[in-house]
Amino acid sequence: MGFFGGLLTIPLHAMVSTWLKRDESDYAHKLEVIAKQRELLLQHRLEMEKREKDNLIDQISKRLENLESNLPHE
């Protein structure tokens, strides 16, 4: 009886284990893709913030130069 039970449960267990392992690897892959997308978005956001700061510094510098050129020299 135990022999026939083993013949039935071992392949069943192997099949279920294979399905679970495949689902686990698919889920891990999806998580990696999401993490990579978030990292790219964060890098893009930081780059855009840096560009905005650089643009702001350039604008302030130009306005300061304009103000200095418009002041009467003593």
C-alpha positions as CSV (number, residue, x, y, z in Angstrom):
1,M,0.0,0.0,0.0
2,G,2.8,2.4,0.9
3,F,4.6,1.7,-2.4
4,F,1.5,2.6,-4.5
5,G,0.9,5.7,-2.4
6,G,4.5,6.8,-3.0
7,L,4.0,6.2,-6.7
8,L,1.1,8.6,-6.6
9,T,2.3,11.3,-4.2
10,I,5.9,11.7,-5.4
11,P,5.0,12.8,-9.0
12,L,2.1,14.9,-7.6
13,H,4.5,16.6,-5.2
14,A,7.1,17.2,-7.9
15,M,4.4,18.7,-10.2
16,V,3.1,21.1,-7.5
17,S,6.7,22.0,-6.5
18,T,7.6,22.8,-10.1
19,W,4.5,25.0,-10.5
20,L,5.3,26.9,-7.2
21,K,9.0,27.3,-8.2
22,R,8.0,28.7,-11.6
23,D,5.5,31.1,-10.0
24,E,8.2,32.2,-7.6
25,S,10.7,32.9,-10.3
26,D,8.1,34.8,-12.4
27,Y,7.2,36.9,-9.3
28,A,10.9,37.6,-8.6
29,H,11.4,38.6,-12.2
30,K,8.4,41.0,-12.0
31,L,9.8,42.5,-8.8
32,E,13.2,43.0,-10.4
33,V,11.6,44.8,-13.4
34,I,9.6,47.0,-11.1
35,A,12.7,47.9,-9.0
36,K,14.7,48.7,-12.2
37,Q,11.9,50.9,-13.5
38,R,11.7,52.8,-10.1
39,E,15.4,53.2,-10.1
40,L,15.4,54.7,-13.6
41,L,12.5,57.0,-12.7
42,L,14.4,58.2,-9.6
43,Q,17.5,58.8,-11.7
44,H,15.5,60.8,-14.2
45,R,13.8,62.8,-11.5
46,L,17.1,63.6,-9.9
47,E,18.6,64.6,-13.2
48,M,15.6,66.9,-14.0
49,E,15.9,68.5,-10.5
50,K,19.6,69.1,-11.1
51,R,18.9,70.7,-14.5
52,E,16.2,72.9,-13.0
53,K,18.7,74.0,-10.3
54,D,21.3,74.7,-12.9
55,N,18.8,76.7,-15.0
56,L,17.8,78.6,-11.9
57,I,21.4,79.4,-11.1
58,D,21.9,80.6,-14.7
59,Q,18.8,82.8,-14.6
60,I,19.9,84.3,-11.3
61,S,23.4,85.0,-12.6
62,K,22.0,86.7,-15.7
63,R,19.7,88.9,-13.7
64,L,22.5,89.8,-11.4
65,E,24.7,90.8,-14.3
66,N,21.8,92.9,-15.7
67,L,21.4,94.6,-12.4
68,E,25.1,95.3,-12.1
69,S,25.2,96.7,-15.7
70,N,22.3,99.0,-15.0
71,L,23.7,100.4,-11.8
72,P,25.6,103.7,-12.2
73,H,29.3,103.4,-11.7
74,E,30.8,105.7,-9.2
